[in-house]
Amino acid sequence: MTDGSFNNWFVRPATTADIDAIYTLAGQTGPGFTNLPHDREALFARLERSQRSFEAQLSQPDDELYMFALEEVGTERIGGTALIFSSVGTKKPFYSYKLTRLSQHSRQLDRIVTTNVLNLVNDFAGASEVGGLFLVPELRRSGLGVLLARSRYLFMAMHRARFGQQVLTELRGWQEPEGVSPFWEGLTRRFFDLEFADADRFHALNGNQFIADLMPKHPIYTTLLPPEAQAAIGKPHASGAAAMKLLAAEGFRYDGYVDLFDAGPTMQADVDDLRAVKESREAAAFSDAPASQTQARPMLLAAGDLLDFRAWRAAGQIDTEGERLTLPADAMALGRLSEGATARYLTTD
């Protein structure tokens, strides 16, 4: 377990009341973090949309946005954000590049030439998307990033009808130390009269439809691109390499889909195959007996419906049938659990 002080944090739905804190966080994200633009008006609109989504009564996904905030008990400090889009590509196309291999054979030369090709596709229509995961630097390596990320999957498990069968996530693409995207410079910029920073801001506020509108619709042979641009295809930003490993451990896979903007990798999974969905269980929670130090197990917990949702960390006991949780009183209070209330748990040991 990490330092106990880090267990004083919990994840909850973000609301419009969080605009100041989230606007401050957005100023720390850096180029390419399009799901958390440093634009107060755009962020407020997203928070309003998120609040409406949590309040809506739904039996199937309909292009909702759910934004979550990581809050510290007592201080009300916001240390991070994460979000879920319930269904992409249904109200407007969700474009990606799909990297494929093409082989051509010349009988006269007795030679086969194989090259990579980028094809413009809309293969994720109807899928859910997770993104917007950001944690302030001083809280990294505390395990709170895992809580923040996996809280979304626990929420999806608890509200399964609101999400698609597939889930995807787009990682920021590779950038040079000075903040330049080799893929943008090597390909995309040729069709736009924009500097990368200006295009990045427009992308964050408006999505990548403008790229799909102006980029060629025909396959792009990657051998025609500069070596730096080729090397960037499917390569995550330096800050995203660890996240890519965590996503793979959760059940996501990379199948050659990349972002139109910077060629960052898109990873995908079936929602029901995600570890946090597949392995989490529901149980009645009690604090009538303190958890034994030898039998207590570290776990992620989630409880509450929609706007009352909370996710947090604690150590507790599970009975042999896995149907009864015994938690410390402070963990019960953090999740606002009454005696016998249902909580979803995921052991992490």
Sine and cosine of phi, psi and omega as CSV:
sin_phi,cos_phi,sin_psi,cos_psi,sin_omega,cos_omega
0.00,0.00,0.45,-0.89,0.06,-1.00
-1.00,0.09,0.03,-1.00,0.03,-1.00
-0.76,0.65,0.73,-0.68,-0.05,-1.00
-0.85,0.52,-0.45,0.89,0.00,-1.00
-0.88,0.47,-0.45,0.89,0.01,-1.00
-0.97,0.24,-0.16,0.99,0.08,-1.00
-1.00,0.09,0.07,1.00,0.07,-1.00
-1.00,-0.01,0.35,0.94,0.01,-1.00
-0.89,-0.45,0.54,-0.84,0.06,-1.00
-0.58,-0.81,0.35,-0.94,0.01,-1.00
-0.96,-0.27,0.69,-0.72,0.01,-1.00
-0.58,-0.82,0.23,-0.97,0.10,-0.99
-0.88,0.47,0.68,-0.73,0.10,-0.99
-0.98,0.17,0.51,-0.86,0.03,-1.00
-0.76,-0.65,0.09,-1.00,0.01,-1.00
-0.89,0.46,-0.37,0.93,0.04,-1.00
-0.92,0.39,-0.26,0.96,-0.02,-1.00
-1.00,-0.01,0.10,1.00,-0.15,-0.99
-0.83,0.56,-0.69,0.72,-0.05,-1.00
-0.89,0.46,-0.73,0.68,-0.04,-1.00
-0.92,0.40,-0.67,0.75,-0.05,-1.00
-0.96,0.28,-0.54,0.84,0.10,-1.00
-0.89,0.45,-0.64,0.77,0.06,-1.00
-0.90,0.44,-0.68,0.73,0.05,-1.00
-0.87,0.49,-0.67,0.74,-0.05,-1.00
-0.88,0.47,-0.47,0.88,0.03,-1.00
-0.94,0.33,-0.16,0.99,-0.03,-1.00
-0.97,-0.25,-0.02,1.00,-0.17,-0.99
-0.98,0.21,-0.56,0.83,-0.01,-1.00
1.00,0.04,0.14,-0.99,-0.05,-1.00
-0.88,0.48,0.56,-0.83,0.11,-0.99
1.00,0.00,-0.08,1.00,-0.01,-1.00
-1.00,-0.06,0.98,0.20,-0.24,-0.97
-0.97,0.25,-0.34,0.94,-0.03,-1.00
-0.99,0.17,-0.11,0.99,0.03,-1.00
-0.69,-0.72,0.94,0.35,-0.07,-1.00
-0.93,0.37,0.59,-0.81,0.03,-1.00
-1.00,0.10,0.93,0.37,-0.02,-1.00
-0.60,-0.80,0.92,-0.40,-0.14,-0.99
-0.87,0.50,-0.69,0.72,-0.03,-1.00
-0.90,0.44,-0.69,0.72,0.00,-1.00
-0.91,0.42,-0.65,0.76,0.02,-1.00
-0.91,0.41,-0.66,0.75,0.00,-1.00
-0.89,0.45,-0.64,0.77,0.04,-1.00
-0.89,0.46,-0.62,0.79,0.01,-1.00
-0.94,0.35,-0.62,0.78,0.04,-1.00
-0.91,0.41,-0.63,0.77,0.07,-1.00
-0.89,0.45,-0.71,0.71,0.02,-1.00
-0.88,0.47,-0.66,0.75,0.00,-1.00
-0.89,0.45,-0.70,0.71,-0.02,-1.00
-0.88,0.47,-0.66,0.75,0.05,-1.00
-0.88,0.47,-0.61,0.79,-0.01,-1.00
-0.91,0.41,-0.70,0.72,0.03,-1.00
-0.90,0.43,-0.53,0.85,-0.05,-1.00
-0.99,0.14,-0.36,0.93,-0.10,-1.00
-0.95,0.32,0.58,-0.82,0.11,-0.99
-0.99,-0.12,0.92,-0.40,-0.15,-0.99
-0.74,-0.68,0.47,-0.88,0.12,-0.99
-0.89,-0.45,-0.05,1.00,0.05,-1.00
-0.37,-0.93,0.35,-0.94,-0.02,-1.00
-0.93,0.36,0.56,-0.83,0.00,-1.00
-0.52,-0.86,0.82,0.57,0.09,-1.00
0.90,0.43,0.64,0.77,0.05,-1.00
-1.00,0.09,0.33,-0.95,0.11,-0.99
-0.81,-0.59,0.79,-0.61,0.05,-1.00
-0.88,-0.47,0.89,-0.46,0.02,-1.00
-0.94,-0.34,0.68,-0.73,-0.03,-1.00
-0.88,-0.47,0.48,-0.88,0.03,-1.00
-0.81,-0.58,0.60,-0.80,0.09,-1.00
-0.99,-0.11,0.88,-0.47,-0.10,-1.00
-0.87,-0.49,0.58,-0.81,0.07,-1.00
-1.00,-0.04,0.74,-0.67,0.01,-1.00
-0.89,0.46,0.71,-0.71,0.08,-1.00
1.00,0.00,-0.70,0.71,-0.04,-1.00
-1.00,-0.04,-0.37,0.93,-0.09,-1.00
0.88,0.48,0.34,0.94,0.07,-1.00
-0.94,0.35,0.68,-0.73,0.07,-1.00
-0.99,-0.15,0.87,-0.50,-0.08,-1.00
-0.95,-0.31,-0.09,1.00,-0.01,-1.00
-0.06,-1.00,0.18,-0.98,0.01,-1.00
-0.65,-0.76,0.31,-0.95,0.13,-0.99
-0.36,-0.93,0.37,-0.93,-0.02,-1.00
-0.52,-0.85,0.25,-0.97,0.09,-1.00
-0.72,-0.70,0.75,-0.66,0.25,-0.97
-0.99,-0.12,0.80,-0.60,-0.14,-0.99
-0.95,0.31,-0.54,0.84,-0.10,-0.99
-0.35,-0.94,0.95,-0.30,-0.03,-1.00
-1.00,-0.09,0.38,-0.93,0.12,-0.99
0.96,0.27,0.22,0.98,0.00,-1.00
-0.98,-0.21,-0.63,0.78,0.03,-1.00
-1.00,0.05,-0.50,0.87,0.11,-0.99
-0.49,-0.87,0.45,-0.89,-0.09,-1.00
-0.86,0.51,0.59,-0.81,0.08,-1.00
-0.93,-0.37,0.99,-0.17,-0.13,-0.99
-1.00,-0.02,0.56,-0.83,0.14,-0.99
-0.63,-0.77,0.24,-0.97,0.27,-0.96
-0.99,-0.14,0.67,-0.74,0.12,-0.99
-0.94,-0.35,0.86,-0.52,-0.01,-1.00
-1.00,0.07,0.86,-0.50,0.01,-1.00
-0.78,-0.62,0.26,-0.96,0.04,-1.00
-0.98,-0.22,0.70,-0.71,0.02,-1.00
-0.82,-0.57,0.80,-0.59,0.04,-1.00
-0.92,-0.39,0.70,-0.71,0.04,-1.00
-0.78,-0.63,0.63,-0.77,-0.11,-0.99
-0.86,-0.51,0.73,-0.69,0.11,-0.99
-0.94,-0.33,0.88,-0.48,0.04,-1.00
-0.94,0.35,-0.60,0.80,-0.03,-1.00
-0.89,0.46,-0.68,0.73,0.01,-1.00
-1.00,0.00,-0.18,0.98,-0.08,-1.00
0.80,0.60,0.79,0.61,-0.09,-1.00
-0.66,-0.75,0.64,-0.77,0.12,-0.99
-0.93,-0.36,0.79,-0.61,0.05,-1.00
-0.93,-0.36,0.82,-0.57,0.00,-1.00
-0.90,-0.45,0.73,-0.69,-0.01,-1.00
-0.61,-0.79,0.33,-0.95,0.09,-1.00
-1.00,0.02,0.58,-0.82,-0.02,-1.00
-0.74,-0.67,0.69,-0.73,0.09,-1.00
-0.99,-0.15,0.83,-0.55,0.02,-1.00
-0.91,-0.42,0.72,-0.69,0.03,-1.00
-0.97,0.24,0.85,-0.53,-0.08,-1.00
-0.70,-0.71,0.29,-0.96,0.09,-1.00
-0.77,-0.64,0.80,0.60,-0.16,-0.99
-0.98,0.20,-0.20,0.98,-0.11,-0.99
-0.97,-0.24,0.29,0.96,0.01,-1.00
-0.83,0.56,0.81,-0.59,0.01,-1.00
1.00,-0.02,-0.14,0.99,0.01,-1.00
-0.98,0.20,0.41,-0.91,0.17,-0.99
-1.00,0.05,0.38,-0.92,0.00,-1.00
-0.73,-0.69,0.71,-0.70,0.14,-0.99
-0.95,-0.31,0.60,-0.80,-0.03,-1.00
-0.16,-0.99,-0.28,-0.96,0.07,-1.00
0.89,0.46,0.37,0.93,-0.02,-1.00
-0.98,0.18,0.91,-0.42,0.02,-1.00
-0.61,-0.79,0.72,-0.69,0.02,-1.00
-0.79,-0.62,0.72,-0.69,-0.01,-1.00
-0.87,0.49,0.56,-0.83,-0.14,-0.99
-0.81,0.58,-0.62,0.78,-0.08,-1.00
-0.94,0.34,-0.23,0.97,0.03,-1.00
-0.99,-0.16,-0.06,1.00,0.01,-1.00
-0.94,0.33,0.44,-0.90,-0.07,-1.00
0.92,0.40,0.33,0.94,0.07,-1.00
-0.97,-0.24,-0.10,1.00,-0.10,-0.99
1.00,0.04,-0.12,0.99,-0.02,-1.00
-0.95,0.31,-0.44,0.90,0.07,-1.00
-0.89,0.45,-0.61,0.80,0.05,-1.00
-0.92,0.39,-0.68,0.73,0.06,-1.00
-0.85,0.52,-0.73,0.68,-0.04,-1.00
-0.89,0.46,-0.71,0.70,-0.01,-1.00
-0.91,0.41,-0.75,0.66,-0.13,-0.99
-0.98,0.21,-0.31,0.95,0.08,-1.00
-0.86,0.52,-0.56,0.83,0.02,-1.00
-0.90,0.43,-0.65,0.76,-0.01,-1.00
-0.94,0.34,-0.59,0.81,0.07,-1.00
-0.91,0.41,-0.64,0.77,0.05,-1.00
-0.89,0.46,-0.67,0.74,0.03,-1.00
-0.89,0.45,-0.64,0.77,0.03,-1.00
-0.90,0.44,-0.60,0.80,-0.04,-1.00
-0.98,0.18,-0.33,0.94,-0.03,-1.00
-0.74,-0.67,0.80,0.60,-0.22,-0.98
-0.86,0.52,-0.58,0.81,-0.08,-1.00
-0.92,0.39,-0.27,0.96,-0.05,-1.00
-0.99,0.11,-0.03,1.00,-0.12,-0.99
-0.75,-0.67,0.34,-0.94,-0.04,-1.00
-0.97,0.24,-0.01,-1.00,0.05,-1.00
-0.98,0.21,-0.55,0.84,-0.01,-1.00
-0.97,-0.24,0.49,-0.87,0.12,-0.99
-0.72,-0.69,0.63,-0.78,0.00,-1.00
-0.75,-0.67,0.26,-0.97,0.13,-0.99
-0.54,-0.84,0.66,-0.75,0.02,-1.00
-0.97,-0.26,0.82,-0.57,0.04,-1.00
-1.00,-0.10,0.56,-0.83,0.08,-1.00
-0.83,0.55,0.66,-0.75,0.01,-1.00
-0.98,0.18,0.19,-0.98,-0.04,-1.00
-0.90,0.44,0.68,-0.73,0.11,-0.99
-0.77,-0.64,0.54,-0.84,0.10,-0.99
-0.94,0.34,0.31,-0.95,-0.05,-1.00
-0.81,0.59,-0.50,0.86,0.00,-1.00
-0.99,0.12,0.09,1.00,0.08,-1.00
1.00,0.02,0.32,0.95,0.00,-1.00
-0.98,-0.17,0.66,-0.75,0.05,-1.00
-1.00,-0.03,0.90,-0.44,0.02,-1.00
-0.87,0.49,-0.56,0.83,0.00,-1.00
-0.93,0.36,-0.68,0.74,0.05,-1.00
-0.87,0.49,-0.73,0.68,-0.04,-1.00
-0.92,0.39,-0.59,0.81,-0.10,-1.00
-0.99,0.12,-0.37,0.93,-0.05,-1.00
-0.70,-0.71,-0.91,0.41,-0.22,-0.98
-0.88,0.47,-0.63,0.78,-0.06,-1.00
-0.88,0.48,-0.43,0.90,-0.04,-1.00
-0.90,0.44,-0.29,0.96,-0.03,-1.00
-0.94,-0.33,0.07,1.00,-0.03,-1.00
-0.66,-0.75,0.61,-0.79,0.06,-1.00
-0.99,-0.11,0.89,0.45,-0.08,-1.00
-0.65,-0.76,0.62,-0.78,0.19,-0.98
-0.96,0.28,0.41,-0.91,-0.05,-1.00
-0.84,0.54,-0.69,0.72,-0.03,-1.00
-0.89,0.46,-0.64,0.77,0.01,-1.00
-0.93,0.36,-0.67,0.75,0.03,-1.00
-0.91,0.41,-0.61,0.79,0.01,-1.00
-0.88,0.47,-0.68,0.73,0.01,-1.00
-0.91,0.41,-0.69,0.73,0.01,-1.00
-0.89,0.45,-0.65,0.76,0.03,-1.00
-0.86,0.50,-0.70,0.71,-0.02,-1.00
-0.89,0.46,-0.60,0.80,-0.07,-1.00
-1.00,0.07,-0.48,0.88,-0.18,-0.98
-0.82,-0.57,-0.07,1.00,-0.03,-1.00
0.99,0.13,-0.09,-1.00,-0.11,-0.99
-0.98,-0.18,0.25,0.97,0.00,-1.00
-0.86,0.51,-0.59,0.81,-0.02,-1.00
-0.89,0.45,-0.51,0.86,0.05,-1.00
-0.95,0.33,-0.71,0.71,0.02,-1.00
-0.89,0.46,-0.53,0.84,-0.01,-1.00
-0.92,0.39,-0.61,0.79,-0.17,-0.99
-0.96,-0.29,-0.29,0.96,0.02,-1.00
-0.97,0.25,0.44,-0.90,0.04,-1.00
-0.90,0.44,0.61,-0.79,-0.02,-1.00
-1.00,0.06,-0.17,0.98,-0.02,-1.00
-0.99,0.12,0.39,-0.92,0.05,-1.00
-0.84,0.55,0.57,-0.82,-0.01,-1.00
-0.93,-0.36,0.87,-0.49,0.03,-1.00
-0.98,0.20,0.88,-0.48,-0.11,-0.99
-0.92,0.39,-0.37,0.93,0.02,-1.00
-0.90,0.43,-0.28,0.96,0.04,-1.00
-0.99,0.10,-0.11,0.99,-0.02,-1.00
-1.00,-0.03,0.41,-0.91,0.10,-1.00
-0.86,0.51,0.48,-0.88,-0.02,-1.00
-0.81,0.58,-0.61,0.79,-0.02,-1.00
-0.90,0.44,-0.63,0.78,0.02,-1.00
-0.93,0.36,-0.66,0.76,0.04,-1.00
-0.87,0.49,-0.68,0.73,-0.04,-1.00
-0.92,0.39,-0.41,0.91,-0.05,-1.00
-0.99,0.15,-0.24,0.97,-0.08,-1.00
-0.93,0.38,0.88,-0.48,0.00,-1.00
0.98,0.19,0.13,0.99,-0.02,-1.00
-0.99,-0.16,0.81,-0.58,-0.03,-1.00
-0.97,0.25,0.37,-0.93,0.16,-0.99
-0.81,0.59,0.48,-0.88,-0.02,-1.00
-0.82,0.58,-0.57,0.82,-0.01,-1.00
-0.98,0.20,-0.13,0.99,-0.07,-1.00
-0.96,-0.28,-0.03,1.00,-0.04,-1.00
-0.89,0.45,-0.68,0.74,0.02,-1.00
-0.91,0.41,-0.62,0.78,0.02,-1.00
-0.89,0.47,-0.61,0.79,0.00,-1.00
-0.89,0.45,-0.61,0.79,0.03,-1.00
-0.92,0.39,-0.65,0.76,0.03,-1.00
-0.90,0.43,-0.64,0.77,0.03,-1.00
-0.89,0.45,-0.67,0.75,0.03,-1.00
-0.89,0.46,-0.65,0.76,0.02,-1.00
-0.91,0.41,-0.48,0.88,0.01,-1.00
-0.97,0.22,-0.34,0.94,0.00,-1.00
0.83,-0.55,0.02,1.00,0.06,-1.00
-0.98,0.19,0.45,-0.89,0.04,-1.00
-0.69,-0.72,0.43,-0.90,0.06,-1.00
-0.97,-0.24,0.87,-0.50,-0.06,-1.00
-0.89,-0.45,0.43,0.90,0.08,-1.00
1.00,-0.04,0.11,0.99,0.08,-1.00
-1.00,0.05,0.69,-0.72,0.00,-1.00
-0.68,-0.73,0.35,-0.94,-0.02,-1.00
-0.95,0.30,0.58,-0.81,0.02,-1.00
-0.91,0.41,-0.48,0.88,-0.18,-0.98
-0.98,0.18,-0.80,0.60,-0.08,-1.00
-0.77,-0.64,0.15,0.99,0.03,-1.00
0.90,0.44,0.39,0.92,0.11,-0.99
-0.90,0.43,0.50,-0.87,-0.07,-1.00
-0.94,0.33,0.64,-0.77,0.17,-0.99
-0.97,-0.24,0.82,-0.57,0.01,-1.00
-0.95,-0.32,0.49,-0.87,-0.10,-0.99
-0.63,-0.78,0.32,-0.95,0.04,-1.00
-0.31,-0.95,0.28,-0.96,0.25,-0.97
-0.99,0.16,0.71,-0.70,-0.04,-1.00
-0.82,0.58,-0.70,0.72,-0.08,-1.00
-0.94,0.33,-0.18,0.98,0.04,-1.00
-1.00,-0.09,-0.12,0.99,0.05,-1.00
-0.90,0.43,0.67,-0.75,-0.07,-1.00
-0.85,0.53,-0.68,0.73,-0.04,-1.00
-0.92,0.38,-0.44,0.90,0.06,-1.00
-0.99,0.14,-0.73,0.68,-0.10,-1.00
-0.95,0.33,-0.60,0.80,-0.14,-0.99
-0.98,-0.17,-0.22,0.97,0.01,-1.00
-0.97,0.26,0.46,-0.89,-0.03,-1.00
-0.70,-0.72,0.35,-0.94,0.08,-1.00
-0.97,-0.22,0.57,-0.82,0.01,-1.00
-0.44,-0.90,0.34,-0.94,0.10,-0.99
-0.99,0.14,0.74,-0.68,-0.09,-1.00
-0.98,-0.21,0.67,-0.74,0.00,-1.00
-0.65,-0.76,0.44,-0.90,0.10,-0.99
-0.83,-0.56,0.41,0.91,-0.09,-1.00
-0.96,0.28,-0.27,0.96,0.07,-1.00
-0.63,-0.77,0.72,-0.69,0.01,-1.00
-0.91,0.42,0.59,-0.81,0.01,-1.00
-0.92,0.38,0.74,-0.67,0.07,-1.00
-0.90,0.44,0.67,-0.75,0.01,-1.00
-0.89,0.45,-0.50,0.86,-0.03,-1.00
-0.99,0.12,-0.43,0.90,-0.06,-1.00
-0.97,-0.24,-0.20,0.98,0.00,-1.00
-0.91,0.42,0.68,-0.74,-0.02,-1.00
-0.86,-0.51,0.68,-0.73,0.07,-1.00
-0.92,0.38,0.63,-0.78,-0.04,-1.00
-0.42,-0.91,0.35,-0.94,0.21,-0.98
-0.99,-0.14,0.63,-0.77,-0.05,-1.00
-0.79,-0.61,0.48,-0.88,0.07,-1.00
-0.54,-0.84,0.57,-0.82,0.01,-1.00
-0.37,-0.93,0.26,-0.97,0.07,-1.00
1.00,-0.06,0.53,-0.85,-0.05,-1.00
-0.98,-0.18,0.80,-0.60,0.14,-0.99
0.79,0.61,-0.91,-0.41,-0.07,-1.00
-0.90,0.44,-0.31,0.95,0.04,-1.00
-1.00,-0.03,0.08,1.00,-0.04,-1.00
-0.89,0.46,0.67,-0.74,0.16,-0.99
-0.64,-0.77,0.55,-0.84,0.13,-0.99
-0.74,-0.67,0.64,-0.77,-0.06,-1.00
-0.39,-0.92,0.06,-1.00,0.00,-1.00
-0.91,-0.41,0.54,-0.84,0.08,-1.00
-0.26,-0.96,0.15,-0.99,0.16,-0.99
-0.92,-0.40,0.76,-0.65,-0.03,-1.00
-0.49,-0.87,0.07,-1.00,0.01,-1.00
-0.96,-0.27,0.56,-0.83,0.09,-1.00
-0.86,-0.52,0.72,-0.69,0.02,-1.00
-0.95,0.31,0.14,-0.99,-0.12,-0.99
-0.90,0.43,-0.43,0.90,0.04,-1.00
-1.00,0.06,-0.15,0.99,-0.01,-1.00
0.95,0.30,0.36,0.93,-0.07,-1.00
-0.93,-0.38,-0.06,1.00,-0.02,-1.00
-0.71,-0.71,0.81,-0.59,0.04,-1.00
-0.96,-0.28,0.68,-0.73,0.16,-0.99
-0.90,-0.44,0.86,-0.50,-0.11,-0.99
-0.83,-0.56,0.48,-0.88,0.13,-0.99
-0.86,0.50,0.43,-0.90,-0.04,-1.00
-0.86,0.50,-0.60,0.80,-0.03,-1.00
-0.93,0.35,-0.52,0.85,0.05,-1.00
-0.95,0.33,-0.60,0.80,0.09,-1.00
-0.88,0.47,-0.69,0.73,-0.02,-1.00
-0.92,0.40,-0.62,0.78,-0.01,-1.00
-0.89,0.46,-0.61,0.79,0.02,-1.00
-1.00,0.00,0.05,1.00,-0.03,-1.00
0.81,0.58,0.69,0.72,-0.04,-1.00
-1.00,-0.07,0.74,-0.67,0.18,-0.98
-1.00,0.01,0.26,-0.96,-0.02,-1.00
-0.86,0.52,0.80,-0.60,0.04,-1.00
1.00,0.08,-0.01,1.00,0.01,-1.00
-0.94,0.34,0.45,-0.89,-0.03,-1.00
-0.99,0.14,0.73,-0.68,0.10,-0.99
-0.75,-0.66,0.52,-0.85,0.11,-0.99
-0.99,-0.13,0.73,-0.69,-0.04,-1.00
-0.79,-0.62,0.48,-0.88,0.06,-1.00
-0.66,-0.75,0.93,-0.38,-0.01,-1.00
-0.95,0.32,0.58,-0.81,-0.09,-1.00
-0.84,-0.54,0.18,0.98,0.02,-1.00
-1.00,-0.01,0.00,0.00,0.00,0.00
